[in-house]
Amino acid sequence: MKISLSKNSLVIACCTLLMAGTLARADGDAEKGKQLYYDYACYACHGYGGIGRKNLANDTSGILSSEALFIRFLRARADMNPEFPTQSMPHYAESSLPDDTALDIYAYIKTLRDDPPEVDEIPAMRAILESAKDE
């Protein structure tokens, strides 16, 4: 059965999912989550530091606003992906990514920060800039 949702219906459906049940609060372990982030290849799209094709660092994604929303997003992908082919996030059923494991990844993602150094603080960049001045 294929379900077609408008944008408003999708928002309502997401809110309903959030209110329909609550996920038992189980704070994840960011240290474990770091390894799991690599084991589940999250870095392939989100980058090694959360700055990739789909940024996660600095809490840029609304999906990271709560543990419950994060879990529901992971579980809903199978239903939404056919409707929204531009979404490339894979589906993670609980059998392939248990809640406690997902919460460890969530805890790690919440630690990611995009805080690049100033150009002057990067030796290779300074050398390139100095070299360009000499020409």
VENNOR-V243097 format. One line per field, one symbol per residue. psi: psi as a letter, one per 30 degrees, with the letter a starting at -180 (. if undefined). burial: I if it has 9 or more other C-alpha atoms within 8 Angstrom, else O. A space follows every 10 residues. Layout:
psi: ???
burial: ???
This chain:
psi: kkkkkleeee eeeeeeeefe lkkkjiklje eeeeeeeeeg hefeeflfgg jaejkflghf kffgfleeee eeeeffeeee eeeiffkgkl kjlfffilee eefeeeeeef fkkjilllef fjeeeeeeee eeef.
burial: OOOOOOOOOI OOOOOOIIOO OOOOOOOIII OIIIOIIIOO OIIOOIIOII IIOIIIIOIO OOOIIOIIII IIIIIIIIOO IOOOOOOOOO IIIOOOIIOO IIIIIIIIII OIOIOOOOOO OIOOIIOOOO OOOOO
